[in-house]
Amino acid sequence: MAAIVIQSAWRGHRVRCANRSAAAFRQRLSEATQEARARPHNTLGARARRALANLLRYTSVASVLEALGHLETATRFSREVCLWLLTTPTSTTPPPVASQCGDGRRGCEENAEYLPHVLLRLLHLCNRSVPNEEVALAAVAVMLNLTVAVNNADAGTVAMWWQRRVLNEEGSSHSQSIVEFLFGSLHRLSRAKPGTSSIRLFARISALLATLYETLPVDFAAPNDYVGETEALLSLVRRLWSTALSRLPVRPEVRLLLRRHQPHESRRRRGLLRRIVTLELNLERLPSKPQVNPIIACELLLSTLREHQRRCEHHHQQIHNTQM
């Protein structure tokens, strides 16, 4: 009888706490809506517009980091801002965000420059210094947020990550796509020492590439096959980093997620890897800044590449059978 009373009291306490949290959330949402109406220049769209203009204008590391910070916040909380940044060329004066949001159906001009291309040039200019690695981390974080609006039904938002562009503006003919540059960065970062910012950057780039491959339609002809390269890369980073990473404490949230996973469900391994990486990317924003496990992120990338390869082969086989 005592146990029933205690359980009832606990359930009542949980319900009351949940109601208080919901009421507080509704209050904050109402206050934010009122402030947005009273101060339209402080909305996420307006902040993203100013940050984009500042990113194109500023050259100092501190100013670029500030602009990237505003873009990361705006793209993290608004899918409409992400879609606007993916469909509005940066080479022209952007129209108001409200008129562009949700207008992804018009596609993207092939030769126009969009925010991902600006971030690609920025990454190309970064060196291995600590301030430049902070810029690279912030730029990749913005790219990760932008992938929320990448839609395989819109060829423009997918193809821009694969279009080759000239990176050196001083008359060089060398060109690379965003995906090619990111894979090249993984090879460079794979030799980094554990505990450095390069490890964190390696994990973010791996997560970004995995997300980009997840959005590819089965009939998209990816220009390169990176499965073999990624297999060698995963083997290398396991050998170099496993010992150091095994000494790091596992976050309670990640431990709980692993406990819920059934070891025999190997076919769901990629889903588990995706959930772990997504969770760790969110935990990175905590004041303690725990890092994403780079080996798990690289394993997710390899698993995603293999799945895309399998889907493409199945699609081509279906076409072949239809034509027979």
Secondary structure as a PSIPRED ss2 file (coil, helix, strand):
# PSIPRED VFORMAT (PSIPRED V4.0)

   1 M C   1.000  0.000  0.000
   2 A H   0.000  1.000  0.000
   3 A H   0.000  1.000  0.000
   4 I H   0.000  1.000  0.000
   5 V H   0.000  1.000  0.000
   6 I H   0.000  1.000  0.000
   7 Q H   0.000  1.000  0.000
   8 S H   0.000  1.000  0.000
   9 A H   0.000  1.000  0.000
  10 W H   0.000  1.000  0.000
  11 R H   0.000  1.000  0.000
  12 G H   0.000  1.000  0.000
  13 H H   0.000  1.000  0.000
  14 R H   0.000  1.000  0.000
  15 V H   0.000  1.000  0.000
  16 R H   0.000  1.000  0.000
  17 C H   0.000  1.000  0.000
  18 A H   0.000  1.000  0.000
  19 N H   0.000  1.000  0.000
  20 R H   0.000  1.000  0.000
  21 S H   0.000  1.000  0.000
  22 A H   0.000  1.000  0.000
  23 A H   0.000  1.000  0.000
  24 A H   0.000  1.000  0.000
  25 F H   0.000  1.000  0.000
  26 R H   0.000  1.000  0.000
  27 Q H   0.000  1.000  0.000
  28 R H   0.000  1.000  0.000
  29 L H   0.000  1.000  0.000
  30 S H   0.000  1.000  0.000
  31 E H   0.000  1.000  0.000
  32 A H   0.000  1.000  0.000
  33 T H   0.000  1.000  0.000
  34 Q H   0.000  1.000  0.000
  35 E H   0.000  1.000  0.000
  36 A H   0.000  1.000  0.000
  37 R H   0.000  1.000  0.000
  38 A H   0.000  1.000  0.000
  39 R C   1.000  0.000  0.000
  40 P H   0.000  1.000  0.000
  41 H H   0.000  1.000  0.000
  42 N H   0.000  1.000  0.000
  43 T C   1.000  0.000  0.000
  44 L H   0.000  1.000  0.000
  45 G H   0.000  1.000  0.000
  46 A H   0.000  1.000  0.000
  47 R H   0.000  1.000  0.000
  48 A H   0.000  1.000  0.000
  49 R H   0.000  1.000  0.000
  50 R H   0.000  1.000  0.000
  51 A H   0.000  1.000  0.000
  52 L H   0.000  1.000  0.000
  53 A H   0.000  1.000  0.000
  54 N H   0.000  1.000  0.000
  55 L H   0.000  1.000  0.000
  56 L H   0.000  1.000  0.000
  57 R H   0.000  1.000  0.000
  58 Y C   1.000  0.000  0.000
  59 T C   1.000  0.000  0.000
  60 S C   1.000  0.000  0.000
  61 V H   0.000  1.000  0.000
  62 A H   0.000  1.000  0.000
  63 S H   0.000  1.000  0.000
  64 V H   0.000  1.000  0.000
  65 L H   0.000  1.000  0.000
  66 E H   0.000  1.000  0.000
  67 A H   0.000  1.000  0.000
  68 L H   0.000  1.000  0.000
  69 G H   0.000  1.000  0.000
  70 H H   0.000  1.000  0.000
  71 L H   0.000  1.000  0.000
  72 E H   0.000  1.000  0.000
  73 T H   0.000  1.000  0.000
  74 A H   0.000  1.000  0.000
  75 T H   0.000  1.000  0.000
  76 R H   0.000  1.000  0.000
  77 F H   0.000  1.000  0.000
  78 S C   1.000  0.000  0.000
  79 R H   0.000  1.000  0.000
  80 E H   0.000  1.000  0.000
  81 V H   0.000  1.000  0.000
  82 C H   0.000  1.000  0.000
  83 L H   0.000  1.000  0.000
  84 W H   0.000  1.000  0.000
  85 L H   0.000  1.000  0.000
  86 L H   0.000  1.000  0.000
  87 T H   0.000  1.000  0.000
  88 T C   1.000  0.000  0.000
  89 P C   1.000  0.000  0.000
  90 T C   1.000  0.000  0.000
  91 S C   1.000  0.000  0.000
  92 T C   1.000  0.000  0.000
  93 T C   1.000  0.000  0.000
  94 P C   1.000  0.000  0.000
  95 P C   1.000  0.000  0.000
  96 P C   1.000  0.000  0.000
  97 V H   0.000  1.000  0.000
  98 A H   0.000  1.000  0.000
  99 S H   0.000  1.000  0.000
 100 Q H   0.000  1.000  0.000
 101 C C   1.000  0.000  0.000
 102 G C   1.000  0.000  0.000
 103 D C   1.000  0.000  0.000
 104 G H   0.000  1.000  0.000
 105 R H   0.000  1.000  0.000
 106 R H   0.000  1.000  0.000
 107 G C   1.000  0.000  0.000
 108 C C   1.000  0.000  0.000
 109 E C   1.000  0.000  0.000
 110 E C   1.000  0.000  0.000
 111 N C   1.000  0.000  0.000
 112 A C   1.000  0.000  0.000
 113 E C   1.000  0.000  0.000
 114 Y C   1.000  0.000  0.000
 115 L H   0.000  1.000  0.000
 116 P H   0.000  1.000  0.000
 117 H H   0.000  1.000  0.000
 118 V H   0.000  1.000  0.000
 119 L H   0.000  1.000  0.000
 120 L H   0.000  1.000  0.000
 121 R H   0.000  1.000  0.000
 122 L H   0.000  1.000  0.000
 123 L H   0.000  1.000  0.000
 124 H H   0.000  1.000  0.000
 125 L H   0.000  1.000  0.000
 126 C C   1.000  0.000  0.000
 127 N C   1.000  0.000  0.000
 128 R C   1.000  0.000  0.000
 129 S C   1.000  0.000  0.000
 130 V H   0.000  1.000  0.000
 131 P H   0.000  1.000  0.000
 132 N H   0.000  1.000  0.000
 133 E H   0.000  1.000  0.000
 134 E H   0.000  1.000  0.000
 135 V H   0.000  1.000  0.000
 136 A H   0.000  1.000  0.000
 137 L H   0.000  1.000  0.000
 138 A H   0.000  1.000  0.000
 139 A H   0.000  1.000  0.000
 140 V H   0.000  1.000  0.000
 141 A H   0.000  1.000  0.000
 142 V H   0.000  1.000  0.000
 143 M H   0.000  1.000  0.000
 144 L H   0.000  1.000  0.000
 145 N H   0.000  1.000  0.000
 146 L H   0.000  1.000  0.000
 147 T H   0.000  1.000  0.000
 148 V H   0.000  1.000  0.000
 149 A H   0.000  1.000  0.000
 150 V C   1.000  0.000  0.000
 151 N C   1.000  0.000  0.000
 152 N C   1.000  0.000  0.000
 153 A C   1.000  0.000  0.000
 154 D C   1.000  0.000  0.000
 155 A H   0.000  1.000  0.000
 156 G H   0.000  1.000  0.000
 157 T H   0.000  1.000  0.000
 158 V H   0.000  1.000  0.000
 159 A H   0.000  1.000  0.000
 160 M C   1.000  0.000  0.000
 161 W C   1.000  0.000  0.000
 162 W C   1.000  0.000  0.000
 163 Q C   1.000  0.000  0.000
 164 R C   1.000  0.000  0.000
 165 R E   0.000  0.000  1.000
 166 V E   0.000  0.000  1.000
 167 L C   1.000  0.000  0.000
 168 N C   1.000  0.000  0.000
 169 E C   1.000  0.000  0.000
 170 E C   1.000  0.000  0.000
 171 G C   1.000  0.000  0.000
 172 S C   1.000  0.000  0.000
 173 S C   1.000  0.000  0.000
 174 H C   1.000  0.000  0.000
 175 S E   0.000  0.000  1.000
 176 Q E   0.000  0.000  1.000
 177 S C   1.000  0.000  0.000
 178 I H   0.000  1.000  0.000
 179 V H   0.000  1.000  0.000
 180 E H   0.000  1.000  0.000
 181 F H   0.000  1.000  0.000
 182 L H   0.000  1.000  0.000
 183 F H   0.000  1.000  0.000
 184 G H   0.000  1.000  0.000
 185 S H   0.000  1.000  0.000
 186 L H   0.000  1.000  0.000
 187 H H   0.000  1.000  0.000
 188 R H   0.000  1.000  0.000
 189 L H   0.000  1.000  0.000
 190 S C   1.000  0.000  0.000
 191 R C   1.000  0.000  0.000
 192 A C   1.000  0.000  0.000
 193 K C   1.000  0.000  0.000
 194 P C   1.000  0.000  0.000
 195 G C   1.000  0.000  0.000
 196 T C   1.000  0.000  0.000
 197 S H   0.000  1.000  0.000
 198 S H   0.000  1.000  0.000
 199 I H   0.000  1.000  0.000
 200 R H   0.000  1.000  0.000
 201 L H   0.000  1.000  0.000
 202 F H   0.000  1.000  0.000
 203 A H   0.000  1.000  0.000
 204 R H   0.000  1.000  0.000
 205 I H   0.000  1.000  0.000
 206 S H   0.000  1.000  0.000
 207 A H   0.000  1.000  0.000
 208 L H   0.000  1.000  0.000
 209 L H   0.000  1.000  0.000
 210 A H   0.000  1.000  0.000
 211 T H   0.000  1.000  0.000
 212 L H   0.000  1.000  0.000
 213 Y H   0.000  1.000  0.000
 214 E H   0.000  1.000  0.000
 215 T C   1.000  0.000  0.000
 216 L C   1.000  0.000  0.000
 217 P C   1.000  0.000  0.000
 218 V C   1.000  0.000  0.000
 219 D C   1.000  0.000  0.000
 220 F C   1.000  0.000  0.000
 221 A C   1.000  0.000  0.000
 222 A C   1.000  0.000  0.000
 223 P C   1.000  0.000  0.000
 224 N C   1.000  0.000  0.000
 225 D C   1.000  0.000  0.000
 226 Y C   1.000  0.000  0.000
 227 V H   0.000  1.000  0.000
 228 G H   0.000  1.000  0.000
 229 E H   0.000  1.000  0.000
 230 T H   0.000  1.000  0.000
 231 E H   0.000  1.000  0.000
 232 A H   0.000  1.000  0.000
 233 L H   0.000  1.000  0.000
 234 L H   0.000  1.000  0.000
 235 S H   0.000  1.000  0.000
 236 L H   0.000  1.000  0.000
 237 V H   0.000  1.000  0.000
 238 R H   0.000  1.000  0.000
 239 R H   0.000  1.000  0.000
 240 L H   0.000  1.000  0.000
 241 W H   0.000  1.000  0.000
 242 S H   0.000  1.000  0.000
 243 T H   0.000  1.000  0.000
 244 A H   0.000  1.000  0.000
 245 L H   0.000  1.000  0.000
 246 S H   0.000  1.000  0.000
 247 R C   1.000  0.000  0.000
 248 L C   1.000  0.000  0.000
 249 P C   1.000  0.000  0.000
 250 V C   1.000  0.000  0.000
 251 R C   1.000  0.000  0.000
 252 P H   0.000  1.000  0.000
 253 E H   0.000  1.000  0.000
 254 V H   0.000  1.000  0.000
 255 R H   0.000  1.000  0.000
 256 L H   0.000  1.000  0.000
 257 L H   0.000  1.000  0.000
 258 L H   0.000  1.000  0.000
 259 R H   0.000  1.000  0.000
 260 R H   0.000  1.000  0.000
 261 H C   1.000  0.000  0.000
 262 Q C   1.000  0.000  0.000
 263 P C   1.000  0.000  0.000
 264 H C   1.000  0.000  0.000
 265 E C   1.000  0.000  0.000
 266 S H   0.000  1.000  0.000
 267 R H   0.000  1.000  0.000
 268 R H   0.000  1.000  0.000
 269 R H   0.000  1.000  0.000
 270 R H   0.000  1.000  0.000
 271 G H   0.000  1.000  0.000
 272 L H   0.000  1.000  0.000
 273 L H   0.000  1.000  0.000
 274 R H   0.000  1.000  0.000
 275 R H   0.000  1.000  0.000
 276 I H   0.000  1.000  0.000
 277 V H   0.000  1.000  0.000
 278 T H   0.000  1.000  0.000
 279 L H   0.000  1.000  0.000
 280 E H   0.000  1.000  0.000
 281 L H   0.000  1.000  0.000
 282 N H   0.000  1.000  0.000
 283 L H   0.000  1.000  0.000
 284 E C   1.000  0.000  0.000
 285 R C   1.000  0.000  0.000
 286 L C   1.000  0.000  0.000
 287 P C   1.000  0.000  0.000
 288 S C   1.000  0.000  0.000
 289 K C   1.000  0.000  0.000
 290 P C   1.000  0.000  0.000
 291 Q C   1.000  0.000  0.000
 292 V C   1.000  0.000  0.000
 293 N C   1.000  0.000  0.000
 294 P H   0.000  1.000  0.000
 295 I H   0.000  1.000  0.000
 296 I H   0.000  1.000  0.000
 297 A H   0.000  1.000  0.000
 298 C H   0.000  1.000  0.000
 299 E H   0.000  1.000  0.000
 300 L H   0.000  1.000  0.000
 301 L H   0.000  1.000  0.000
 302 L H   0.000  1.000  0.000
 303 S H   0.000  1.000  0.000
 304 T H   0.000  1.000  0.000
 305 L H   0.000  1.000  0.000
 306 R H   0.000  1.000  0.000
 307 E H   0.000  1.000  0.000
 308 H H   0.000  1.000  0.000
 309 Q H   0.000  1.000  0.000
 310 R H   0.000  1.000  0.000
 311 R H   0.000  1.000  0.000
 312 C H   0.000  1.000  0.000
 313 E H   0.000  1.000  0.000
 314 H H   0.000  1.000  0.000
 315 H H   0.000  1.000  0.000
 316 H H   0.000  1.000  0.000
 317 Q H   0.000  1.000  0.000
 318 Q H   0.000  1.000  0.000
 319 I H   0.000  1.000  0.000
 320 H H   0.000  1.000  0.000
 321 N H   0.000  1.000  0.000
 322 T H   0.000  1.000  0.000
 323 Q H   0.000  1.000  0.000
 324 M C   1.000  0.000  0.000
